[in-house]
């Protein structure tokens, strides 16, 4: 079986700041699985903070 589980898991650091999102994983019958995510660099976090509607 090969499929994809779509999730939205927020990764927080010790200050409860969002540092990334895990959004999908492959599902297979063996141990070779792939996961996909986004890591927010300090530059990306700054851009989001400066441009988000408050």
N, C-alpha and C positions, 0 to 999 in steps of 0.2 A: 504494500500500500504506500503510495506517495501522495501527499497532500500538503496543504498549508494551513496552519492555524494562525489567524490574525488576532493579535492581542494589542493592548495598549497599556504597557506597564511603565510607570514613571520611575526613573532612577533618581533618587535624592542623595545628596551628600550629607555629612554630619550636621550641617547648618540648615537642613531641610530645603536646600536650593535644588531646583531641577537641573540635572546635568545630562540627561539623555532619556530617550524613549525606546523601548524594545517594542517593535510593532509586528513582527511576523517570525514564524519558525516553520521549517520543513518537518513533516512527519513521515518517517520511513520505518521499515521493519528492522533496520540495523542501527548501529551506533554512529553512523556518519550522517549527522544532521547539520543543517545550516540555520543560523539565526541572523536576523537583519535588524538593525537599529540605527539610531541617530544620536551622535554625541554632540552636545552643545559646547563649543569652545568659548572662552571668555569673550571673544569678539562677537560671536553670534548672540550670546546672551545679552551683551551690551546693545547690539542692534535691535533685538526684540524689545528690550526694556525701553529704549528711546522711541520706538515706533508703534508700540501697542496703544490701542485706545484705552484711556484710563477713565 
